[in-house]
Amino acid sequence: MKQNIFDWISEQLKSKQNIYKGPIEAERQKYNIKCLEIIAEVIKTYPDWTFRQIITNFGLLDGNLREESNATLGHLRTRKKQYEETISR
């Protein structure tokens, strides 16, 4: 049975040990994985969107490149909630 790409990505991310041993990097990696999980959900929900549309619509091209991953995760969650509320109307 062919494995779903989203499941494969999730397994790969969870199976990797933290490359960095510091607490900041480990925490950042945790938030990065959560961001990718949200993006995977968005890809499933909006299969007609291009990747560029996803990152633009979710504000990933805007903002500071030095923004920490936990802040990016917060933005993704907020934007996802906004889209879910729009669709449910």
C-alpha contacts under 8 A as a table, 3 or more apart, distances in Angstrom:
res1	aa1	res2	aa2	distance
3	Q	7	D	6.94
3	Q	8	W	6.55
4	N	7	D	5.31
4	N	8	W	6.24
5	I	8	W	4.96
5	I	9	I	6.14
6	F	9	I	5.17
6	F	10	S	6.15
6	F	40	A	6.38
7	D	10	S	5.06
7	D	11	E	6.09
8	W	11	E	5.13
8	W	12	Q	6.11
9	I	12	Q	5.09
9	I	13	L	6.13
10	S	13	L	5.23
10	S	14	K	6.12
10	S	37	E	7.47
11	E	14	K	5.18
11	E	15	S	5.91
12	Q	15	S	5.25
12	Q	16	K	6.39
13	L	16	K	5.60
13	L	33	I	6.91
14	K	17	Q	7.86
18	N	21	K	6.57
18	N	26	A	6.14
18	N	29	Q	7.59
20	Y	25	E	5.99
20	Y	26	A	6.63
21	K	25	E	7.19
21	K	26	A	6.86
22	G	25	E	5.53
22	G	26	A	6.29
23	P	26	A	5.11
23	P	27	E	6.04
24	I	27	E	5.21
24	I	28	R	6.07
25	E	28	R	4.93
25	E	29	Q	6.07
26	A	29	Q	5.12
26	A	30	K	6.33
27	E	30	K	5.09
27	E	31	Y	6.48
28	R	31	Y	5.20
28	R	32	N	6.13
28	R	68	E	7.43
28	R	69	S	5.78
28	R	70	N	7.16
29	Q	32	N	4.92
29	Q	33	I	6.22
30	K	33	I	5.32
30	K	34	K	6.48
31	Y	34	K	5.02
31	Y	35	C	6.19
31	Y	69	S	5.55
31	Y	70	N	5.59
31	Y	73	L	6.61
32	N	35	C	5.02
32	N	36	L	6.31
32	N	69	S	5.94
32	N	70	N	7.92
32	N	73	L	7.70
33	I	36	L	5.09
33	I	37	E	6.25
34	K	37	E	5.04
34	K	38	I	6.41
34	K	73	L	7.10
35	C	38	I	5.23
35	C	39	I	6.31
35	C	69	S	7.95
35	C	72	T	7.52
35	C	73	L	5.44
35	C	76	L	7.10
36	L	39	I	4.96
36	L	40	A	6.10
37	E	40	A	5.03
37	E	41	E	6.34
38	I	41	E	5.05
38	I	42	V	6.26
38	I	76	L	7.27
38	I	77	R	7.62
39	I	42	V	4.98
39	I	43	I	6.22
39	I	54	I	7.95
40	A	43	I	5.09
40	A	44	K	6.40
41	E	44	K	5.14
41	E	45	T	6.12
42	V	45	T	4.95
42	V	46	Y	5.87
42	V	54	I	7.57
42	V	80	K	7.78
43	I	46	Y	5.34
43	I	47	P	5.54
43	I	49	W	7.55
43	I	54	I	7.75
44	K	47	P	5.63
46	Y	49	W	5.66
47	P	50	T	7.95
49	W	52	R	7.99
49	W	53	Q	5.81
49	W	54	I	6.45
50	T	53	Q	5.10
50	T	54	I	6.40
51	F	54	I	5.01
51	F	55	I	6.33
52	R	55	I	5.33
52	R	56	T	6.01
53	Q	56	T	5.04
53	Q	57	N	5.69
54	I	57	N	5.20
54	I	58	F	5.96
55	I	58	F	5.27
55	I	59	G	6.08
55	I	60	L	4.92
55	I	61	L	6.29
56	T	59	G	5.10
56	T	60	L	5.92
56	T	61	L	5.76
56	T	62	D	7.72
57	N	60	L	7.74
58	F	75	H	7.86
58	F	76	L	6.30
58	F	79	R	5.89
58	F	80	K	7.53
59	G	62	D	5.27
59	G	63	G	7.69
59	G	75	H	7.77
59	G	76	L	7.86
60	L	63	G	7.32
60	L	72	T	7.90
63	G	67	E	7.62
64	N	67	E	5.28
67	E	71	A	6.55
67	E	72	T	6.89
68	E	71	A	5.50
68	E	72	T	6.56
69	S	72	T	4.95
69	S	73	L	6.05
70	N	73	L	5.00
70	N	74	G	6.28
71	A	74	G	5.04
71	A	75	H	6.38
72	T	75	H	5.07
72	T	76	L	6.19
73	L	76	L	5.04
73	L	77	R	6.15
74	G	77	R	5.20
74	G	78	T	6.20
75	H	78	T	5.15
75	H	79	R	6.11
76	L	79	R	5.18
76	L	80	K	5.96
77	R	80	K	5.11
77	R	81	K	6.12
78	T	81	K	5.19
78	T	82	Q	6.27
79	R	82	Q	5.01
79	R	83	Y	6.31
80	K	83	Y	5.19
80	K	84	E	6.19
81	K	84	E	5.03
81	K	85	E	6.16
82	Q	85	E	5.20
82	Q	86	T	6.23
83	Y	86	T	5.01
83	Y	87	I	6.22
84	E	87	I	5.21
84	E	88	S	6.20
85	E	88	S	5.18
85	E	89	R	6.55
86	T	89	R	5.57
